[in-house]
Amino acid sequence: MQIAILVVLILILIVIAPWMLAVVAAAAVAYGLWVVTAGVVFFVLLAGLSLYHGIKARKPVISSKTERAIERANEEFRRKEAEQAAATNPAPLEPVQNKPRKLVVCRSCSAEIEKFSMFCPVCGKKPI
């Protein structure tokens, strides 16, 4: 019902003042230009901010002086570690003796295999 009233009012306006069509058209063009301008400004700002943050993210956060100080501290720490390791000089380690392997006989081919093998390397079947 409200749309019908609006249509009737627009028809009355056009009949009484036909020059109002030009005013309405000019207003529509002005509104369209406003929307397009706002959209362009928004996308330019969005692209500019993205570019700004992208460039800012590439720059190192730590200054070169700080990096050099960290490198010096690391070198000093490594040197002290090497001196400490040379001073303690641990006794030579004895070679680790291998434990004797427990062998079982495969029930399929009678080959000797390790006890907890998943399959026999000779016949390929399960040993148990």
N, CA, C and O atoms as a GROMACS GRO file, in nm:
protein
  512
    1MET      N    1   0.082  -0.118   0.000
    1MET     CA    2   0.000   0.000   0.000
    1MET      C    3   0.087   0.126   0.000
    1MET      O    4   0.055   0.225  -0.066
    2GLN      N    5   0.197   0.121   0.076
    2GLN     CA    6   0.284   0.238   0.083
    2GLN      C    7   0.351   0.265  -0.052
    2GLN      O    8   0.372   0.380  -0.090
    3ILE      N    9   0.383   0.157  -0.123
    3ILE     CA   10   0.446   0.173  -0.254
    3ILE      C   11   0.347   0.238  -0.351
    3ILE      O   12   0.386   0.323  -0.432
    4ALA      N   13   0.221   0.199  -0.343
    4ALA     CA   14   0.119   0.258  -0.431
    4ALA      C   15   0.104   0.408  -0.404
    4ALA      O   16   0.092   0.488  -0.496
    5ILE      N   17   0.106   0.445  -0.277
    5ILE     CA   18   0.096   0.587  -0.242
    5ILE      C   19   0.217   0.662  -0.296
    5ILE      O   20   0.203   0.773  -0.348
    6LEU      N   21   0.335   0.603  -0.283
    6LEU     CA   22   0.457   0.666  -0.332
    6LEU      C   23   0.451   0.685  -0.483
    6LEU      O   24   0.490   0.790  -0.534
    7VAL      N   25   0.404   0.585  -0.556
    7VAL     CA   26   0.393   0.594  -0.702
    7VAL      C   27   0.295   0.704  -0.741
    7VAL      O   28   0.324   0.781  -0.833
    8VAL      N   29   0.182   0.713  -0.673
    8VAL     CA   30   0.083   0.818  -0.704
    8VAL      C   31   0.142   0.956  -0.677
    8VAL      O   32   0.121   1.049  -0.756
    9LEU      N   33   0.214   0.972  -0.566
    9LEU     CA   34   0.276   1.101  -0.536
    9LEU      C   35   0.380   1.140  -0.642
    9LEU      O   36   0.390   1.256  -0.680
   10ILE      N   37   0.457   1.042  -0.688
   10ILE     CA   38   0.556   1.071  -0.792
   10ILE      C   39   0.488   1.112  -0.922
   10ILE      O   40   0.534   1.204  -0.989
   11LEU      N   41   0.378   1.045  -0.959
   11LEU     CA   42   0.304   1.080  -1.080
   11LEU      C   43   0.246   1.221  -1.069
   11LEU      O   44   0.250   1.297  -1.166
   12ILE      N   45   0.193   1.256  -0.954
   12ILE     CA   46   0.139   1.392  -0.934
   12ILE      C   47   0.250   1.495  -0.947
   12ILE      O   48   0.232   1.600  -1.008
   13LEU      N   49   0.367   1.463  -0.888
   13LEU     CA   50   0.480   1.555  -0.896
   13LEU      C   51   0.524   1.576  -1.040
   13LEU      O   52   0.555   1.688  -1.080
   14ILE      N   53   0.528   1.469  -1.118
   14ILE     CA   54   0.571   1.479  -1.258
   14ILE      C   55   0.469   1.557  -1.340
   14ILE      O   56   0.506   1.635  -1.428
   15VAL      N   57   0.342   1.537  -1.313
   15VAL     CA   58   0.237   1.609  -1.387
   15VAL      C   59   0.241   1.757  -1.355
   15VAL      O   60   0.229   1.841  -1.444
   16ILE      N   61   0.258   1.791  -1.227
   16ILE     CA   62   0.257   1.931  -1.186
   16ILE      C   63   0.388   2.000  -1.226
   16ILE      O   64   0.387   2.112  -1.276
   17ALA      N   65   0.501   1.930  -1.204
   17ALA     CA   66   0.631   1.993  -1.232
   17ALA      C   67   0.717   1.894  -1.311
   17ALA      O   68   0.795   1.820  -1.251
   18PRO      N   69   0.706   1.891  -1.444
   18PRO     CA   70   0.783   1.796  -1.525
   18PRO      C   71   0.934   1.823  -1.519
   18PRO      O   72   1.013   1.732  -1.544
   19TRP      N   73   0.974   1.944  -1.488
   19TRP     CA   74   1.117   1.974  -1.477
   19TRP      C   75   1.180   1.901  -1.358
   19TRP      O   76   1.303   1.894  -1.347
   20MET      N   77   1.096   1.846  -1.268
   20MET     CA   78   1.146   1.774  -1.151
   20MET      C   79   1.217   1.644  -1.192
   20MET      O   80   1.301   1.595  -1.117
   21LEU      N   81   1.185   1.589  -1.311
   21LEU     CA   82   1.256   1.470  -1.360
   21LEU      C   83   1.405   1.498  -1.375
   21LEU      O   84   1.488   1.413  -1.341
   22ALA      N   85   1.439   1.614  -1.426
   22ALA     CA   86   1.580   1.651  -1.442
   22ALA      C   87   1.648   1.664  -1.306
   22ALA      O   88   1.763   1.625  -1.290
   23VAL      N   89   1.577   1.719  -1.209
   23VAL     CA   90   1.634   1.734  -1.074
   23VAL      C   91   1.657   1.596  -1.012
   23VAL      O   92   1.761   1.573  -0.950
   24VAL      N   93   1.560   1.506  -1.028
   24VAL     CA   94   1.575   1.370  -0.974
   24VAL      C   95   1.691   1.298  -1.042
   24VAL      O   96   1.769   1.229  -0.977
   25ALA      N   97   1.702   1.314  -1.175
   25ALA     CA   98   1.812   1.251  -1.248
   25ALA      C   99   1.946   1.306  -1.202
   25ALA      O  100   2.042   1.231  -1.184
   26ALA      N  101   1.954   1.437  -1.183
   26ALA     CA  102   2.078   1.499  -1.135
   26ALA      C  103   2.112   1.450  -0.995
   26ALA      O  104   2.229   1.426  -0.964
   27ALA      N  105   2.011   1.434  -0.911
   27ALA     CA  106   2.036   1.383  -0.775
   27ALA      C  107   2.086   1.238  -0.780
   27ALA      O  108   2.174   1.201  -0.704
   28ALA      N  109   2.029   1.158  -0.870
   28ALA     CA  110   2.074   1.019  -0.883
   28ALA      C  111   2.218   1.012  -0.931
   28ALA      O  112   2.296   0.930  -0.883
   29VAL      N  113   2.253   1.098  -1.027
   29VAL     CA  114   2.391   1.102  -1.076
   29VAL      C  115   2.486   1.146  -0.965
   29VAL      O  116   2.593   1.089  -0.948
   30ALA      N  117   2.447   1.248  -0.889
   30ALA     CA  118   2.532   1.296  -0.779
   30ALA      C  119   2.551   1.186  -0.674
   30ALA      O  120   2.661   1.167  -0.622
   31TYR      N  121   2.444   1.115  -0.643
   31TYR     CA  122   2.455   1.006  -0.546
   31TYR      C  123   2.546   0.896  -0.600
   31TYR      O  124   2.630   0.843  -0.526
   32GLY      N  125   2.531   0.862  -0.727
   32GLY     CA  126   2.617   0.759  -0.787
   32GLY      C  127   2.763   0.799  -0.785
   32GLY      O  128   2.850   0.718  -0.754
   33LEU      N  129   2.790   0.926  -0.817
   33LEU     CA  130   2.929   0.974  -0.812
   33LEU      C  131   2.983   0.967  -0.669
   33LEU      O  132   3.099   0.932  -0.648
   34TRP      N  133   2.900   1.001  -0.572
   34TRP     CA  134   2.942   0.995  -0.432
   34TRP      C  135   2.977   0.852  -0.392
   34TRP      O  136   3.079   0.830  -0.327
   35VAL      N  137   2.895   0.756  -0.430
   35VAL     CA  138   2.920   0.615  -0.397
   35VAL      C  139   3.048   0.566  -0.465
   35VAL      O  140   3.130   0.499  -0.402
   36VAL      N  141   3.064   0.600  -0.593
   36VAL     CA  142   3.185   0.557  -0.666
   36VAL      C  143   3.309   0.620  -0.605
   36VAL      O  144   3.410   0.552  -0.587
   37THR      N  145   3.303   0.749  -0.573
   37THR     CA  146   3.419   0.817  -0.513
   37THR      C  147   3.454   0.756  -0.378
   37THR      O  148   3.571   0.732  -0.349
   38ALA      N  149   3.354   0.731  -0.296
   38ALA     CA  150   3.380   0.670  -0.165
   38ALA      C  151   3.441   0.531  -0.182
   38ALA      O  152   3.532   0.494  -0.108
   39GLY      N  153   3.392   0.454  -0.279
   39GLY     CA  154   3.448   0.320  -0.303
   39GLY      C  155   3.592   0.326  -0.349
   39GLY      O  156   3.675   0.247  -0.303
   40VAL      N  157   3.623   0.419  -0.439
   40VAL     CA  158   3.761   0.433  -0.488
   40VAL      C  159   3.853   0.474  -0.374
   40VAL      O  160   3.962   0.419  -0.360
   41VAL      N  161   3.810   0.569  -0.293
   41VAL     CA  162   3.892   0.613  -0.179
   41VAL      C  163   3.914   0.497  -0.082
   41VAL      O  164   4.025   0.479  -0.032
   42PHE      N  165   3.811   0.419  -0.057
   42PHE     CA  166   3.824   0.304   0.033
   42PHE      C  167   3.927   0.205  -0.020
   42PHE      O  168   4.014   0.161   0.055
   43PHE      N  169   3.918   0.170  -0.147
   43PHE     CA  170   4.012   0.071  -0.202
   43PHE      C  171   4.153   0.125  -0.212
   43PHE      O  172   4.249   0.050  -0.196
   44VAL      N  173   4.169   0.255  -0.239
   44VAL     CA  174   4.303   0.314  -0.241
   44VAL      C  175   4.363   0.311  -0.101
   44VAL      O  176   4.480   0.277  -0.084
   45LEU      N  177   4.283   0.345   0.000
   45LEU     CA  178   4.333   0.338   0.138
   45LEU      C  179   4.366   0.195   0.178
   45LEU      O  180   4.466   0.170   0.245
   46LEU      N  181   4.281   0.101   0.139
   46LEU     CA  182   4.306  -0.039   0.170
   46LEU      C  183   4.436  -0.087   0.107
   46LEU      O  184   4.516  -0.154   0.172
   47ALA      N  185   4.458  -0.054  -0.020
   47ALA     CA  186   4.581  -0.093  -0.088
   47ALA      C  187   4.702  -0.025  -0.024
   47ALA      O  188   4.806  -0.087  -0.006
   48GLY      N  189   4.688   0.104   0.009
   48GLY     CA  190   4.799   0.176   0.071
   48GLY      C  191   4.837   0.119   0.207
   48GLY      O  192   4.955   0.102   0.236
   49LEU      N  193   4.737   0.089   0.289
   49LEU     CA  194   4.766   0.031   0.420
   49LEU      C  195   4.828  -0.108   0.407
   49LEU      O  196   4.919  -0.144   0.482
   50SER      N  197   4.778  -0.187   0.313
   50SER     CA  198   4.835  -0.320   0.292
   50SER      C  199   4.980  -0.310   0.248
   50SER      O  200   5.065  -0.384   0.297
   51LEU      N  201   5.009  -0.219   0.157
   51LEU     CA  202   5.146  -0.199   0.111
   51LEU      C  203   5.235  -0.150   0.225
   51LEU      O  204   5.348  -0.197   0.240
   52TYR      N  205   5.185  -0.057   0.304
   52TYR     CA  206   5.262  -0.003   0.417
   52TYR      C  207   5.297  -0.112   0.517
   52TYR      O  208   5.411  -0.123   0.561
   53HIS      N  209   5.197  -0.193   0.554
   53HIS     CA  210   5.222  -0.300   0.651
   53HIS      C  211   5.310  -0.409   0.591
   53HIS      O  212   5.389  -0.471   0.663
   54GLY      N  213   5.298  -0.434   0.462
   54GLY     CA  214   5.383  -0.534   0.397
   54GLY      C  215   5.529  -0.491   0.398
   54GLY      O  216   5.618  -0.572   0.424
   55ILE      N  217   5.553  -0.363   0.369
   55ILE     CA  218   5.691  -0.313   0.370
   55ILE      C  219   5.744  -0.310   0.513
   55ILE      O  220   5.860  -0.343   0.538
   56LYS      N  221   5.660  -0.269   0.607
   56LYS     CA  222   5.702  -0.262   0.746
   56LYS      C  223   5.735  -0.400   0.802
   56LYS      O  224   5.824  -0.414   0.885
   57ALA      N  225   5.663  -0.503   0.756
   57ALA     CA  226   5.686  -0.638   0.806
   57ALA      C  227   5.819  -0.694   0.756
   57ALA      O  228   5.877  -0.781   0.820
   58ARG      N  229   5.867  -0.646   0.642
   58ARG     CA  230   5.993  -0.697   0.587
   58ARG      C  231   6.115  -0.643   0.660
   58ARG      O  232   6.220  -0.706   0.660
   59LYS      N  233   6.101  -0.527   0.723
   59LYS     CA  234   6.214  -0.468   0.793
   59LYS      C  235   6.243  -0.549   0.919
   59LYS      O  236   6.151  -0.592   0.988
   60PRO      N  237   6.371  -0.570   0.951
   60PRO     CA  238   6.403  -0.644   1.072
   60PRO      C  239   6.365  -0.563   1.197
   60PRO      O  240   6.380  -0.441   1.201
   61VAL      N  241   6.317  -0.635   1.295
   61VAL     CA  242   6.275  -0.569   1.419
   61VAL      C  243   6.397  -0.535   1.504
   61VAL      O  244   6.399  -0.432   1.571
   62ILE      N  245   6.499  -0.621   1.500
   62ILE     CA  246   6.618  -0.601   1.581
   62ILE      C  247   6.718  -0.516   1.503
   62ILE      O  248   6.740  -0.540   1.384
   63SER      N  249   6.777  -0.418   1.567
   63SER     CA  250   6.874  -0.333   1.500
   63SER      C  251   7.005  -0.408   1.481
   63SER      O  252   7.028  -0.512   1.543
   64SER      N  253   7.091  -0.354   1.396
   64SER     CA  254   7.218  -0.420   1.368
   64SER      C  255   7.308  -0.419   1.492
   64SER      O  256   7.385  -0.512   1.513
   65LYS      N  257   7.298  -0.314   1.575
   65LYS     CA  258   7.378  -0.311   1.698
   65LYS      C  259   7.338  -0.425   1.791
   65LYS      O  260   7.424  -0.490   1.851
   66THR      N  261   7.210  -0.448   1.801
   66THR     CA  262   7.161  -0.556   1.887
   66THR      C  263   7.206  -0.690   1.832
   66THR      O  264   7.247  -0.778   1.908
   67GLU      N  265   7.199  -0.707   1.700
   67GLU     CA  266   7.242  -0.833   1.640
   67GLU      C  267   7.391  -0.858   1.665
   67GLU      O  268   7.431  -0.970   1.695
   68ARG      N  269   7.472  -0.752   1.653
   68ARG     CA  270   7.616  -0.768   1.680
   68ARG      C  271   7.641  -0.803   1.826
   68ARG      O  272   7.728  -0.885   1.856
   69ALA      N  273   7.566  -0.743   1.918
   69ALA     CA  274   7.582  -0.774   2.060
   69ALA      C  275   7.544  -0.919   2.087
   69ALA      O  276   7.611  -0.988   2.164
   70ILE      N  277   7.438  -0.965   2.025
   70ILE     CA  278   7.397  -1.105   2.042
   70ILE      C  279   7.503  -1.198   1.985
   70ILE      O  280   7.535  -1.300   2.046
   71GLU      N  281   7.558  -1.164   1.868
   71GLU     CA  282   7.661  -1.248   1.807
   71GLU      C  283   7.785  -1.254   1.895
   71GLU      O  284   7.845  -1.361   1.911
   72ARG      N  285   7.825  -1.139   1.952
   72ARG     CA  286   7.941  -1.140   2.043
   72ARG      C  287   7.915  -1.227   2.166
   72ARG      O  288   8.003  -1.303   2.208
   73ALA      N  289   7.796  -1.216   2.222
   73ALA     CA  290   7.763  -1.297   2.340
   73ALA      C  291   7.763  -1.446   2.304
   73ALA      O  292   7.809  -1.528   2.382
   74ASN      N  293   7.712  -1.480   2.186
   74ASN     CA  294   7.713  -1.620   2.143
   74ASN      C  295   7.855  -1.672   2.123
   74ASN      O  296   7.886  -1.784   2.163
   75GLU      N  297   7.941  -1.590   2.060
   75GLU     CA  298   8.081  -1.632   2.040
   75GLU      C  299   8.151  -1.653   2.174
   75GLU      O  300   8.224  -1.750   2.192
   76GLU      N  301   8.128  -1.561   2.268
   76GLU     CA  302   8.190  -1.574   2.400
   76GLU      C  303   8.139  -1.699   2.472
   76GLU      O  304   8.216  -1.770   2.536
   77PHE      N  305   8.010  -1.726   2.460
   77PHE     CA  306   7.953  -1.845   2.523
   77PHE      C  307   8.014  -1.972   2.462
   77PHE      O  308   8.049  -2.065   2.534
   78ARG      N  309   8.026  -1.976   2.329
   78ARG     CA  310   8.085  -2.094   2.262
   78ARG      C  311   8.231  -2.113   2.304
   78ARG      O  312   8.276  -2.225   2.325
   79ARG      N  313   8.305  -2.001   2.314
   79ARG     CA  314   8.445  -2.009   2.355
   79ARG      C  315   8.456  -2.065   2.497
   79ARG      O  316   8.539  -2.151   2.523
   80LYS      N  317   8.372  -2.016   2.590
   80LYS     CA  318   8.375  -2.067   2.728
   80LYS      C  319   8.336  -2.214   2.732
   80LYS      O  320   8.395  -2.291   2.808
   81GLU      N  321   8.238  -2.253   2.652
   81GLU     CA  322   8.197  -2.394   2.647
   81GLU      C  323   8.313  -2.481   2.599
   81GLU      O  324   8.337  -2.588   2.655
   82ALA      N  325   8.384  -2.434   2.495
   82ALA     CA  326   8.497  -2.511   2.442
   82ALA      C  327   8.609  -2.522   2.546
   82ALA      O  328   8.668  -2.628   2.562
   83GLU      N  329   8.637  -2.412   2.616
   83GLU     CA  330   8.740  -2.416   2.721
   83GLU      C  331   8.700  -2.511   2.833
   83GLU      O  332   8.782  -2.587   2.884
   84GLN      N  333   8.574  -2.506   2.871
   84GLN     CA  334   8.526  -2.592   2.979
   84GLN      C  335   8.532  -2.739   2.936
   84GLN      O  336   8.569  -2.826   3.015
   85ALA      N  337   8.496  -2.766   2.812
   85ALA     CA  338   8.501  -2.904   2.762
   85ALA      C  339   8.644  -2.954   2.754
   85ALA      O  340   8.671  -3.070   2.782
   86ALA      N  341   8.737  -2.866   2.715
   86ALA     CA  342   8.878  -2.906   2.706
   86ALA      C  343   8.936  -2.926   2.846
   86ALA      O  344   9.021  -3.013   2.865
   87ALA      N  345   8.892  -2.848   2.944
   87ALA     CA  346   8.945  -2.858   3.080
   87ALA      C  347   8.897  -2.986   3.148
   87ALA      O  348   8.975  -3.050   3.220
   88THR      N  349   8.775  -3.025   3.128
   88THR     CA  350   8.724  -3.144   3.195
   88THR      C  351   8.780  -3.270   3.132
   88THR      O  352   8.811  -3.365   3.204
   89ASN      N  353   8.794  -3.276   3.000
   89ASN     CA  354   8.851  -3.389   2.925
   89ASN      C  355   8.807  -3.522   2.986
   89ASN      O  356   8.884  -3.583   3.059
   90PRO      N  357   8.688  -3.566   2.958
   90PRO     CA  358   8.637  -3.689   3.019
   90PRO      C  359   8.720  -3.812   2.980
   90PRO      O  360   8.787  -3.814   2.877
   91ALA      N  361   8.712  -3.912   3.066
   91ALA     CA  362   8.786  -4.037   3.041
   91ALA      C  363   8.732  -4.101   2.914
   91ALA      O  364   8.613  -4.088   2.882
   92PRO      N  365   8.819  -4.169   2.840
   92PRO     CA  366   8.772  -4.232   2.717
   92PRO      C  367   8.662  -4.333   2.748
   92PRO      O  368   8.672  -4.413   2.841
   93LEU      N  369   8.559  -4.328   2.670
   93LEU     CA  370   8.446  -4.417   2.691
   93LEU      C  371   8.478  -4.557   2.639
   93LEU      O  372   8.543  -4.574   2.535
   94GLU      N  373   8.432  -4.655   2.713
   94GLU     CA  374   8.451  -4.792   2.668
   94GLU      C  375   8.349  -4.822   2.560
   94GLU      O  376   8.236  -4.773   2.566
   95PRO      N  377   8.386  -4.899   2.462
   95PRO     CA  378   8.290  -4.931   2.357
   95PRO      C  379   8.172  -5.009   2.416
   95PRO      O  380   8.189  -5.092   2.505
   96VAL      N  381   8.057  -4.981   2.366
   96VAL     CA  382   7.937  -5.048   2.415
   96VAL      C  383   7.937  -5.190   2.362
   96VAL      O  384   7.954  -5.216   2.243
   97GLN      N  385   7.917  -5.281   2.455
   97GLN     CA  386   7.914  -5.421   2.414
   97GLN      C  387   7.773  -5.456   2.368
   97GLN      O  388   7.674  -5.421   2.431
   98ASN      N  389   7.768  -5.525   2.256
   98ASN     CA  390   7.639  -5.567   2.205
   98ASN      C  391   7.585  -5.680   2.290
   98ASN      O  392   7.658  -5.772   2.328
   99LYS      N  393   7.456  -5.673   2.318
   99LYS     CA  394   7.393  -5.781   2.392
   99LYS      C  395   7.380  -5.901   2.300
   99LYS      O  396   7.359  -5.885   2.180
  100PRO      N  397   7.392  -6.017   2.356
  100PRO     CA  398   7.372  -6.134   2.270
  100PRO      C  399   7.227  -6.140   2.225
  100PRO      O  400   7.135  -6.120   2.305
  101ARG      N  401   7.207  -6.166   2.099
  101ARG     CA  402   7.073  -6.170   2.044
  101ARG      C  403   7.009  -6.304   2.075
  101ARG      O  404   7.072  -6.410   2.066
  102LYS      N  405   6.882  -6.296   2.110
  102LYS     CA  406   6.809  -6.419   2.135
  102LYS      C  407   6.751  -6.466   2.003
  102LYS      O  408   6.680  -6.390   1.935
  103LEU      N  409   6.780  -6.586   1.967
  103LEU     CA  410   6.735  -6.640   1.840
  103LEU      C  411   6.628  -6.745   1.861
  103LEU      O  412   6.629  -6.818   1.960
  104VAL      N  413   6.537  -6.751   1.767
  104VAL     CA  414   6.435  -6.856   1.767
  104VAL      C  415   6.436  -6.920   1.629
  104VAL      O  416   6.491  -6.865   1.533
  105VAL      N  417   6.374  -7.035   1.621
  105VAL     CA  418   6.368  -7.107   1.494
  105VAL      C  419   6.233  -7.079   1.429
  105VAL      O  420   6.128  -7.090   1.493
  106CYS      N  421   6.235  -7.042   1.301
  106CYS     CA  422   6.112  -7.019   1.225
  106CYS      C  423   6.043  -7.153   1.206
  106CYS      O  424   6.106  -7.252   1.167
  107ARG      N  425   5.912  -7.157   1.233
  107ARG     CA  426   5.840  -7.284   1.223
  107ARG      C  427   5.811  -7.322   1.079
  107ARG      O  428   5.776  -7.437   1.051
  108SER      N  429   5.826  -7.227   0.986
  108SER     CA  430   5.797  -7.259   0.847
  108SER      C  431   5.919  -7.312   0.773
  108SER      O  432   5.910  -7.411   0.701
  109CYS      N  433   6.035  -7.245   0.793
  109CYS     CA  434   6.153  -7.285   0.715
  109CYS      C  435   6.270  -7.329   0.802
  109CYS      O  436   6.375  -7.365   0.749
  110SER      N  437   6.256  -7.327   0.934
  110SER     CA  438   6.358  -7.369   1.030
  110SER      C  439   6.482  -7.282   1.028
  110SER      O  440   6.589  -7.327   1.068
  111ALA      N  441   6.471  -7.158   0.982
  111ALA     CA  442   6.585  -7.066   0.985
  111ALA      C  443   6.589  -6.998   1.122
  111ALA      O  444   6.485  -6.976   1.184
  112GLU      N  445   6.710  -6.966   1.168
  112GLU     CA  446   6.725  -6.897   1.295
  112GLU      C  447   6.708  -6.747   1.272
  112GLU      O  448   6.777  -6.687   1.189
  113ILE      N  449   6.613  -6.686   1.346
  113ILE     CA  450   6.586  -6.543   1.334
  113ILE      C  451   6.580  -6.482   1.473
  113ILE      O  452   6.569  -6.555   1.572
  114GLU      N  453   6.586  -6.349   1.481
  114GLU     CA  454   6.576  -6.283   1.611
  114GLU      C  455   6.439  -6.307   1.671
  114GLU      O  456   6.340  -6.325   1.600
  115LYS      N  457   6.435  -6.306   1.805
  115LYS     CA  458   6.315  -6.348   1.876
  115LYS      C  459   6.193  -6.261   1.846
  115LYS      O  460   6.084  -6.314   1.828
  116PHE      N  461   6.208  -6.130   1.840
  116PHE     CA  462   6.092  -6.043   1.825
  116PHE      C  463   6.077  -5.990   1.682
  116PHE      O  464   6.025  -5.881   1.662
  117SER      N  465   6.122  -6.066   1.584
  117SER     CA  466   6.106  -6.025   1.444
  117SER      C  467   5.960  -6.037   1.404
  117SER      O  468   5.889  -6.126   1.452
  118MET      N  469   5.916  -5.948   1.317
  118MET     CA  470   5.777  -5.950   1.271
  118MET      C  471   5.756  -6.056   1.163
  118MET      O  472   5.647  -6.111   1.148
  119PHE      N  473   5.864  -6.084   1.087
  119PHE     CA  474   5.853  -6.185   0.983
  119PHE      C  475   5.991  -6.247   0.962
  119PHE      O  476   6.092  -6.189   1.000
  120CYS      N  477   5.993  -6.361   0.902
  120CYS     CA  478   6.118  -6.432   0.874
  120CYS      C  479   6.182  -6.373   0.749
  120CYS      O  480   6.115  -6.362   0.647
  121PRO      N  481   6.311  -6.334   0.755
  121PRO     CA  482   6.374  -6.278   0.636
  121PRO      C  483   6.397  -6.382   0.526
  121PRO      O  484   6.421  -6.346   0.411
  122VAL      N  485   6.389  -6.510   0.560
  122VAL     CA  486   6.412  -6.614   0.460
  122VAL      C  487   6.283  -6.647   0.385
  122VAL      O  488   6.279  -6.641   0.262
  123CYS      N  489   6.177  -6.682   0.460
  123CYS     CA  490   6.053  -6.724   0.394
  123CYS      C  491   5.947  -6.614   0.391
  123CYS      O  492   5.853  -6.623   0.312
  124GLY      N  493   5.959  -6.511   0.476
  124GLY     CA  494   5.865  -6.400   0.475
  124GLY      C  495   5.741  -6.423   0.559
  124GLY      O  496   5.654  -6.336   0.564
  125LYS      N  497   5.729  -6.537   0.627
  125LYS     CA  498   5.610  -6.564   0.708
  125LYS      C  499   5.634  -6.521   0.852
  125LYS      O  500   5.747  -6.493   0.891
  126LYS      N  501   5.526  -6.515   0.929
  126LYS     CA  502   5.538  -6.481   1.071
  126LYS      C  503   5.609  -6.594   1.142
  126LYS      O  504   5.580  -6.711   1.118
  127PRO      N  505   5.704  -6.562   1.231
  127PRO     CA  506   5.782  -6.668   1.294
  127PRO      C  507   5.705  -6.744   1.402
  127PRO      O  508   5.745  -6.855   1.438
  128ILE      N  509   5.598  -6.688   1.453
  128ILE     CA  510   5.528  -6.754   1.564
  128ILE      C  511   5.405  -6.823   1.514
  128ILE      O  512   5.332  -6.885   1.592
   0.00000   0.00000   0.00000
